[in-house]
């Protein structure tokens, strides 16, 4: 027996993905940054090393503790990541 699915949305969109790896003073970052029209100008940032991701815009970078919580990283690592993301967003 199959139940009928109720979709909130089901869309396909062309996206642009940037893969970047860099070494900070604290740790190495391996990221996939997905650029889409879906998130109101924000980017989906995926930390490939731990599988955590967040939808990030400039306002999120200004939010204290956002990167630490989203990626489960410490404050020093978050500062390195924030510096990189501020350059590219």
N, C-alpha and C positions, 0 to 999 in steps of 0.2 A: 504494500500500500504506500503510495507516495502522497505526501502532503504538498499542497500548493505553497510556494514560497511567496513571501511578501517582501518585495525589494523596496528599500527607501530610495535607492538609486542604483543604476548599473550603467556606467558610462566608460568609454575608452577615450584616452587623451594622449597625444604625443607629448613626451616629456624630454627634458635634457638632463643627463646625469653626468656629474663630474666626480671622478675618483681621485682622491688625493691622499697622500701619506706624508706625514712630516714628523720629525723628532723634536720635541720640546726639551726643556731642561728636566722635566719630571717624567715624561713618558712619551711613547710613540702613539700617534693617532693615525688610524686607517679609516677614512671616511668615504661615504658615498653621499653626494649632495644632489638631491633631485629637485629640479626646477619645474614647476607646474603652474598652471593658471588656477588650480583648484583652491589654494589656500590663501587667497587675497594678497598675493605678493610675497608670502613667506616661503621658505625652503624646507623641504624635508631632509633632515640630516641624520644619517645612519652611521653609528659607530660599528664598523664591521667586526672589531675585536670582541665586543661583548653583546652585539645584537640589539642594543638599545637605540631608540631613535626619538626624535622630537621634531615638531614643526616650529621653525624658528624664524622670527623677524627681528628687526632692530629693537622693538619694544621688549621682546623676551630677553635679549642680551642685557638690557638695563635692569631686569628684574633680579634682585639679590637671591642667590641660591638656586636659580632656575637650572643652570647647566649642571650643577652638582647633583641635583635631584633627578633630572632627566636622564643623565648618563651614568649616575652613580660613581662620580669621580670626586676627588678632593678639591679643596679650594685653589691650590696652586695649579693643578691640572686644568681646572675650569678657567683660570685666568689665561693660560696659554691658548686654550681652545677659543675663548672669547676674543682674544687678540686676532687670531686667524679669521674667525667668522666676521668680525667687524670690518676687516679688509675686503672680504669677498661679498658681503651682503649689500 
